[in-house]
Amino acid sequence: MAPRRASLAEIRGFYARQLASASRSLDPRLLRVFESIPREAFLPPGPWKILVAETETYLETPSADPAYLYQNTLVALDADRRINTGEPLLHASWIGAVAPQPGETVTHIGAGAGYYSAILSMLVLPNGRLNAFELHAELAEAARRNLLPFENASVVAGNAVSLPLPPSDLIYVNAGVIAPPAQWLSALRPGGRMIFPWRPSPAIGLAAIVTRVASGFQFRPFRPAWFVPCVGASDSAASDIAPDHVAAWRTRSLHLTSEQPPNESATAVYGHVWFSAEPLPS
């Protein structure tokens, strides 16, 4: 008897278990959400182009069978511009680290076609909101269509660097920045978290978690991360002071220059914000 091929439901279920494990979270909702949202619903029609990171080339799946999507791969949304939907295991670890809670407001910057927006929107139910920002108009329109079944989600087509952000409990950034814009920090509510890819130099890429506390902004280096540059927040100025690899990972707090000038603890300095190796007082 020929071996039975696993069903798509079984394949998706195993994928969801991998993501739940990668999240390092005890939240039982994660497994259910990862399993319930089909990845193929947020992608162009198959066959799909899968990025081989080691060679920076795309391979096309042999067919439009969604089973090819339930692995830890980057899948092209726009291969010509090298815009992809991100690695599931990486996003699972991010989501587990920032722990979206029911009733919270999430702002997703760089939403692509909305796959991770959908996951975040489900995790803040009931009574939570998901506000997605996507710079590329055609992707924003795709995200708007894809997120129609998610009644607590909305999409803004435009650059979140220049547009106002709503007050947020969580800001989830999917584009690399040299330093988070001041308005992003101001949008964080007390206790709010922001996770973003910090790209202070071409050689440094790390995901960082900023938490707004009473004494300012805590900073926690989380894990290596490489994302496409964020338009409007990825260019350096002549006066900037960038960190080396060691200083970047030593950073423990973030300060608005308008509220406190840089001191000897600074690991990186930009026009509006500076990073420090000194933790905030407890």
N, C-alpha and C positions, 0 to 999 in steps of 0.2 A: 504494500500500500504506500502510495506517495505521501510524504509528509504534508500535513495541512499548513498552509500559509496563515500566519496570524492575520486577523481582521484589522481593519483600520482602527476600530475602537480599542482593540488590544494594543496596537502600536502606539496610539495616542495616550492610552493609560500608562504604558511603560515610560513614555516621554515625560508625562506629568510627574511620575514618581521620581525620575531623575532630577527634574527641576525643583521639586519639593525638597529633595535631599540637598541639592546645591544651595538652597536658600538658607540652610542652617536654622530654620525657624520651626517652632513648635505649633505655629498657627495652622490648624487643620483646614482652614479655608483655602490655603494656597494650593493644595493638591486638587481640590474640587475646581477651582478657578482655572488652573493650568490645563486640566483635562476638558473643561467645558467649552473653551474658546478655540475654534479650529484655526490653525495658522494659515491655511490656504485661503480662508475668507478675506484675508488682509493682504493678499499678493495678487499680482497680475495673473491672468490665466496661464496655466502650464502648457508645455514644459517650462521649468524654471532654471535660472542660471545660478549656480552655487559657486561662491568664491573660494578658491583654494588659496589660503592666506600665504602659504610658503612661496608661491610663485606669483601671487597677485593676478591670477588669471581666473576666468570663469569656465566652469564645465556645465553643460546643459544636461538636465535629467533626461533619461531615456524616454520618459513619457510624462503625461500629466497626472500620474498616480500620486496622490497626496502623501503616500507613505514615505516618499523621498524627503519630505520636509521635516519629519519628526526625528531630527538629529541636531547636534550642536553645530549648525552651519549658518553662515551669512548668506542670505538669499537676496538677489538683486531686485530692487524696486525700480531703479533707473541705472542700467549697467553703463550707459554712455557717460554718466556723471559719477559713476561708482558710488551710488547711494544704495545702501542695503538695509534690510531689516536685521537687527543686531543678533548676536549670539545668545540663544536662550539661556544657557547656563550662567553667563555673565549677568544677564538681567535678573535671573532668579536670585542670584546672590545679592544684587543691589536691592531688590524688593524686600528680601528678608532682612537686610541691614537697616532699612529705613522704616519698615513695619507700618504700612498704611493701615489706618484704623477706621471703623465705621463712623460716619459723620464728618470726616475730615474733607478739606478742600485741597485737591492736588492740581498743580500746574505742571504740565508736561511740555517741555521745550524741545523741539525737534521730534515731532510725533510721527513723521513718516506717513505711512498709510494707516496707522492707528492700532496696530496689534498690541503693543505694550500699553497704550492708552486704554484699550478695552480691559486689559487685566487690572490696571490700576483703578479703573472706574468701578469694577465689580468689588474690589477690596474695600472701598469706602462706603458701600451700601450698608444699611439704609441711611438716607439723609445726607450723604456726601456728594461732592461735585468733582468732576474732572474737566479742567480747562486745557485743551490742547492747542499748542502753537506750532505751525509749520510754515517755513519760509517759502517753499516752492509751491506755487499756486496749484499745479496739477496734483501734487501729493496731498495738499490740504483738501482739495475737492474729493479725492479718493478716501481720505480719512473721514470726511464728513459723511459720505455715503456709507462707509463701512461701520460707522459708529451710530447710525440711525437707530438700531435696536437698543442702544444703551442710552436710556432716557436721561441719565444724569451727566452725560458727556456733551461738550460743545467744542467746536474747532474754530480757531482764528487763523486766517491766512495772512501771514505777515511775520516780520522780524521781532522776536521777543526782546531783542536788545533795545529797540527804539520804541516799542509799544508798552503801555502800562500793563503791569501784571496785577491780577486780583490778589487781595490778602490770602495767603496760602499757609496751610499746615505742612505741606510737602511740595518742594519744587524738584522736579526730576528732569535733569538736563542731559540730552543726548547729542551734544556737540562740544568739541573741545574749546576751552577758553583759557586765555592767559590769566585772567582774573574775573571773578563774577562781577557784573555791573552793580553799581550801588543800588539801583532800583530793585534788583532781585533780592538783595539783602533786606531792603526796607519792606518788601512784600511779605517776608517771613513773619508769621505771628509768633508770640512768645511760645517757646517750646517747639517751634517749627524746625523742620529739617530740610536741607538742600543737599542733594547728591549730584556731583558734576564731574566731568573729566577735566582735570587740571593739566594744561599743556603749556607750562611756562617756557619751554624750549623744545626744539624738535627732538631732542634726545630723552625728554622726560614726559611720561604719560601716566598719570595715576588718578584713580577715582578718589574723591574726597567727600567727606560728609561734614557739612557745617550745621551746627545747631544753635538757634538763638536762645540764649539764657539771659537772666537778669543782668549779668555783668558784661554781656557782649556776645561775640560769636565764637563758639568752640569750633575747632578744626580737627578732624581725624582723618589721616591718610588711611585708605581702605584697602585698595588692591590696584595692581597695574591696570591701565585702561587706555585704549587708543581709539579715538573717534575722529570723524571729519571735523575740520575747523568750524567754529561758530562765526558766521559772518557778522562783523561789527564788534567782536570781542576776542579776536585771536591775533591782532596785530600789536606789536610792541612799539614803544616810543623810545627816543634816544635817552630819556631820563630814567627809564625803568631799570631796576636792579633785579635780575633773575636769579633764582637759586641754582645750585648744583644739585646733583641727585641726592646727596646726603642731607643737605639743608631742606630740600622739599619734603623728605620723609620725616624730618625732625619737627616740622611745623605743627603747632598745637592751638593757635588762635588766629583770628582774622580781625582787622580793625579798619574802620573808615578813617581816612586821613583827616576828614573834616572834624572828627570827634577827638582824635588823638594822633599826634605826629609820630612818625617812626622813631624807634629807639634802638639801643644796641642789640636787642633781642631779634631784630628783623631778619627774616630769612629771604624775603622778597619784597620789593617796593614798586608800586605802580602809582599812577597819578591820583586815583581816588581811594585806593585800598592798599593795605600792606599786611604781610603775613609774618607771624612771630613764632619763635620756638618756645616762648613762655606760655604755659597754660593759664587760663583765667582763674582768678581766685574762686574758691568753692564757697 
